[in-house]
Amino acid sequence: QDKSDLGIHTQYLTSDIMHLYSAGVITNRCKGFNDGKMVASAAIGDANLYEFIHDNPAVEFHPSDYVNNPSIIARHNRMVALNVVTAMDLTGQVAADSLPYTQFSGVTGMMDFIRGATQAEGGKSILLMPATDATGKKSRIVPLLNDRAIVIPRGDVHYVATEYGVVNLFGKSFQERALAMISIAHPDFRDELFFEAKKMGLFSQERTLTESIHGIYPVELEENIKIDGEIVTIRPAKPIDERRIQEHFYTLDKNDVISRFFHEKTTFLRKEMQGITQIDYVNNLTLLAVVGEFGFGRVVAVGEYLIEESKNLAEVAFSVSRAWQGKKLGKILLHKLAEAAKKNGISGLIAFTNHDNKGMIRLFETLPYQINKKFEEDVLVLTCRFDQPKS
């Protein structure tokens, strides 16, 4: 209901589509092809739907060889293909027309719309799937689709959404795909999926199960902001972010590396990146600033906190790519980390920095709490407590 100027090109018109049209959400004005018309090859609904489409000049019916033609679908602006599927394996193979040993439909038009949408300018293909079956006792994300026909091959899979998150599998390695699929599975099944993935060779044997695999992704921390005309997504890190965080650190110059790690550093190993992405979103949290298309974005800033249990304080650290410094990304990340830490029952924040790191000092002073400063040998320690607001 919060959208506007949507257009419809579909196999089936439904009562829900009729209601959105009546509410003014669907206008068909900006389709770029068949403007002003809802195009379909069939309709399924109640008597009100059939009355709505009867002699309605805003509705056109065409044969399936037109509606399902990928070249026709691709002519639309920002075409989004939404398809509901029944199961997926860890590499991205998709079952959609059957349950185990039960076939409930014939050949579908999913591939027509997937390939048409991905060829359209600004188009996307999104697969939707509940994480479990109706009983909640079986995961729809499985290691292998041994007992079902594959309707959509892994190479055609882009976005996948369950109630536990959204991932983009396109262009990803098998390891990245498996990690992504596990991250959107029901938490009760993630352990089993992880160990099956190791058996299948999708993960190296030294890889261990991480806190973030069990954690529920805090979608409420996501935020899109505009900086210099570019959309920047602020969001919690995910296990699949290892490589892009690694690439971010390699873009930092020498002084920024020293400010972040307290010594010169020229290599950033995968094991080190796992410490940043393997988080439980409560006692340790990493926030990223990402620019670019979902699933292919580039990290331009990283903010982290890790709880110091003896003091119940969260130690924070930051890094911002040189081209994005001076644009308040550090402040945005710090304030979101403080808000999350307070909500998670942590008493305050602590930061260790060089005495001449004026940027970090000024950043800490933007918080609405009293800032305490002291030296431990050559290191400046900044602390604040959430129960001590500025007067």
NORPEBEL-V32526 format. One record per pair of residues at least 4 apart in sequence whose ideal C-beta (glycine too) atoms are under 8 Angstrom apart, sorted by the first residue. I is the first residue (numbers start at 0). GAP is how many residues later the second one is. Records with the same first field share a line. If there is no record, write none. Layout:
I: GAP + GAP
This chain:
0: 19 + 22 + 24
2: 22
3: 20 + 21 + 23
4: 22 + 24 + 25
5: 14 + 19 + 20 + 21 + 22
6: 19 + 20 + 21 + 22 + 23 + 24 + 28 + 31 + 69 + 70
7: 5 + 9 + 13 + 18 + 20 + 30 + 31 + 32
8: 22 + 24 + 25 + 29 + 30 + 31 + 58 + 63 + 64 + 67 + 70
9: 7 + 28 + 29 + 30 + 57
10: 29 + 30 + 31 + 53 + 56 + 57 + 98
11: 28 + 29 + 30 + 31 + 32
12: 4 + 5 + 25 + 27 + 29 + 30 + 31 + 32 + 36 + 40 + 46
13: 4 + 29 + 30 + 31 + 35
14: 4 + 30 + 31 + 33 + 34
15: 4
16: 4 + 9 + 21
17: 4 + 27 + 30 + 31 + 34 + 35
18: 4
19: 5 + 6
20: 4 + 5 + 17 + 37
25: 12
27: 6 + 7 + 8 + 9 + 10 + 30
28: 6 + 7
29: 5 + 47
30: 4 + 6 + 45 + 46
31: 43 + 44 + 45
32: 39 + 42 + 43 + 44
33: 5 + 26
35: 22
36: 21 + 22 + 23
37: 20 + 21 + 22
38: 21 + 22 + 23 + 28
39: 19 + 20 + 21 + 22 + 27
40: 20 + 21 + 22 + 23 + 25 + 26 + 27
41: 19
42: 6 + 7 + 10 + 18
43: 5
44: 4 + 5
45: 4
46: 4
47: 4
48: 4
49: 4
51: 4 + 7
52: 6
61: 4 + 5
62: 4
63: 4 + 45
64: 4
65: 6
66: 5
67: 5 + 41 + 44 + 45
68: 4 + 43 + 47
69: 4 + 42 + 43 + 45 + 46 + 49
70: 4 + 45 + 48
71: 44
72: 6 + 8 + 39 + 40 + 42 + 43 + 44 + 46 + 47
73: 5 + 42 + 43 + 45 + 46 + 49
74: 45
75: 44 + 47
76: 43 + 44 + 45
77: 42 + 43 + 44 + 45 + 46
78: 37 + 38 + 41 + 43 + 44 + 45
79: 37 + 43 + 44 + 45 + 46
80: 29 + 32 + 33 + 35 + 36 + 37 + 42 + 43 + 44 + 45
81: 44 + 46
82: 13 + 27 + 30 + 31 + 42 + 43 + 44 + 45
83: 12 + 43 + 44 + 45
84: 9 + 10 + 11 + 25 + 42 + 43 + 44 + 66 + 67
85: 9 + 10 + 11 + 12 + 13 + 43 + 54 + 62
86: 7 + 8 + 12 + 42 + 53 + 54 + 55 + 58 + 61
87: 4 + 5 + 6 + 7 + 39 + 41 + 52 + 53 + 54 + 57 + 69 + 72 + 93
88: 4 + 52 + 53 + 54 + 55 + 56 + 92
89: 51 + 52 + 53 + 54 + 87 + 88 + 91 + 92 + 103 + 106 + 107 + 110 + 112
90: 63 + 83 + 86 + 87 + 111
91: 62 + 65 + 68 + 77 + 85 + 89
92: 52 + 57 + 59 + 60 + 61
93: 33 + 56 + 57 + 58 + 59 + 60 + 63
94: 50 + 53 + 54 + 55 + 56
95: 12 + 14 + 55 + 56
96: 6 + 7 + 8 + 9 + 10 + 11 + 52 + 54
97: 4 + 5 + 6 + 7 + 50 + 51
98: 5 + 49
99: 47 + 48
100: 46
102: 46
107: 43
108: 4
109: 4 + 41 + 42
110: 4 + 40 + 41 + 45
111: 4
112: 4 + 12
113: 4 + 11 + 38 + 42 + 44
114: 4 + 41
115: 4 + 7
116: 6 + 7 + 8
117: 5 + 6 + 7 + 38 + 40
118: 4
123: 34 + 35
124: 31 + 32 + 33 + 34
125: 32 + 33 + 34 + 35
126: 25 + 30 + 32 + 33 + 34
127: 33 + 34
128: 11 + 12 + 31 + 32 + 33
129: 10 + 32 + 33
130: 8 + 9 + 10 + 31 + 32 + 33 + 53 + 54 + 55 + 58
131: 4 + 5 + 6 + 7 + 8 + 54 + 57
132: 4 + 5 + 7
135: 50
138: 46 + 47 + 49 + 50 + 53 + 54
139: 22
140: 21 + 40 + 41 + 43 + 44 + 48 + 52
141: 51
142: 50 + 53 + 54 + 57
143: 56
144: 5
151: 4 + 5
152: 4
153: 15 + 23
156: 12 + 13
157: 10 + 11 + 12 + 137
158: 7 + 8 + 9 + 10 + 135 + 136
159: 6 + 7 + 8 + 9 + 20 + 21 + 24
160: 4 + 5 + 23
161: 22 + 23
163: 19 + 20 + 21 + 22 + 23 + 52 + 53
164: 18 + 19 + 52 + 54 + 73
165: 18 + 128
166: 13 + 14 + 16 + 17 + 73 + 128
167: 4 + 12 + 126 + 127 + 128
168: 8 + 11 + 12 + 126
169: 125
170: 124 + 125
171: 4 + 5 + 8 + 68 + 123
172: 4
173: 4 + 28
174: 4 + 27 + 28
175: 4 + 64 + 67
176: 4 + 25
177: 4 + 19 + 24 + 25
178: 4 + 24 + 60 + 61
179: 4 + 58 + 59 + 60
180: 4 + 12
181: 8 + 11 + 12 + 15 + 31 + 57
182: 29 + 30 + 34 + 55 + 56 + 57
184: 4 + 5 + 8
185: 4
186: 27 + 29
188: 4
189: 4 + 23 + 24
190: 4 + 18 + 22 + 23
191: 4
192: 4
193: 4 + 9 + 15 + 19
194: 4 + 14
195: 4
196: 5 + 6
197: 4 + 5 + 7 + 9
202: 4
208: 4 + 5
209: 4 + 29 + 64 + 67 + 68
210: 4 + 67 + 68 + 69 + 73
211: 25 + 26 + 27 + 65 + 66 + 67 + 68 + 69
212: 26
213: 66
214: 64 + 65 + 66 + 67
215: 65
216: 19 + 21 + 64
217: 18 + 63 + 122
220: 13 + 14 + 15 + 66 + 115 + 119
221: 11 + 12 + 13 + 14
222: 10 + 11 + 12 + 113
223: 7 + 8 + 9 + 10
224: 6 + 7 + 9 + 107
225: 4 + 5 + 6
226: 5 + 97 + 100 + 101 + 102
227: 99
229: 61
230: 60
231: 57 + 58 + 59 + 68 + 97
232: 55 + 56 + 57 + 58 + 61 + 64
233: 53 + 54 + 55 + 56 + 98 + 99 + 102
234: 52 + 53 + 55
235: 43 + 45 + 49 + 50 + 51 + 52
236: 4 + 8 + 39 + 40 + 42 + 49 + 50 + 51 + 65
237: 39
238: 38 + 39
239: 37
240: 4 + 36 + 47 + 58
241: 4 + 28 + 31 + 32 + 34 + 35
242: 4 + 30
243: 4 + 46 + 53 + 54 + 55
244: 4 + 28 + 31 + 32 + 43 + 54 + 57
245: 4 + 22 + 24 + 27
246: 4 + 51 + 52
247: 4 + 50 + 51 + 52 + 53 + 54 + 71 + 73
248: 8 + 11 + 19 + 70
249: 18
250: 70 + 71
251: 4 + 5 + 8 + 67 + 69 + 70
252: 4 + 69
253: 4 + 10
254: 4
255: 4 + 63 + 64 + 66
256: 4 + 7 + 8
257: 4 + 5 + 6
258: 60 + 94 + 95 + 98 + 101
259: 57 + 58 + 59
260: 4
261: 90 + 92
267: 4 + 5
268: 4
269: 4
270: 4
271: 4
272: 4
273: 4
275: 10 + 26 + 28
276: 9
278: 5 + 6 + 7
279: 4
280: 4
281: 62
282: 23 + 24 + 26 + 61
283: 20 + 21 + 22 + 23
284: 19 + 20 + 52 + 55 + 56 + 59
285: 16 + 17 + 18
286: 15 + 16 + 17 + 46 + 49 + 50
287: 11 + 13 + 14 + 15
288: 10 + 11 + 12 + 13 + 31 + 35 + 40 + 43 + 44
289: 7 + 8 + 9 + 10
290: 6 + 7 + 9
291: 4 + 5 + 6
292: 4
298: 22
299: 20 + 21 + 23 + 24 + 29
300: 17 + 18 + 19 + 20 + 23 + 28 + 29 + 32
301: 16 + 17 + 31
302: 13 + 14 + 15 + 27 + 30 + 31 + 33 + 34
303: 12 + 13 + 14 + 33
304: 9 + 10 + 11 + 32 + 35 + 36 + 41 + 44
305: 8 + 9
306: 5 + 6 + 7 + 8 + 39
307: 4 + 5 + 6 + 7 + 42
310: 36 + 39
311: 33 + 34 + 35 + 36
312: 33 + 34 + 35 + 36 + 37 + 70
313: 23 + 27 + 32 + 34 + 35 + 36
314: 34 + 35 + 36 + 37
315: 18 + 21 + 33 + 34 + 35
316: 34
317: 12 + 15 + 16 + 42 + 45
319: 4 + 5 + 9 + 10
320: 4
323: 5
324: 4
327: 4
328: 4
329: 4 + 29 + 33
330: 4 + 32 + 35
331: 4
332: 4
333: 4 + 29 + 30 + 32 + 33
334: 4 + 31 + 32
335: 4
336: 4 + 12
337: 4 + 11 + 29 + 31 + 48
338: 4
339: 4
340: 5 + 7 + 8 + 45
341: 4 + 44
345: 40
346: 38 + 39 + 40
347: 21 + 35 + 36 + 37 + 38 + 39 + 40
348: 15 + 18 + 34 + 35
349: 31 + 32 + 33
350: 9 + 13 + 30 + 31 + 32
351: 24 + 27 + 28 + 29 + 30
352: 4 + 7 + 8 + 26 + 27 + 29
353: 24 + 25 + 26
354: 20 + 23 + 24 + 25
356: 4 + 23
357: 4
358: 4
359: 4 + 22
360: 4 + 12 + 19 + 21
361: 4
363: 7 + 18 + 20
364: 6
366: 4 + 17
367: 21 + 22
368: 15 + 16 + 17 + 19 + 20 + 21
369: 14 + 15 + 18 + 19 + 20 + 21
370: 11 + 12 + 13
371: 10 + 11 + 12
372: 7 + 8 + 9
373: 6 + 7
374: 4 + 5 + 6
375: 5
383: 4
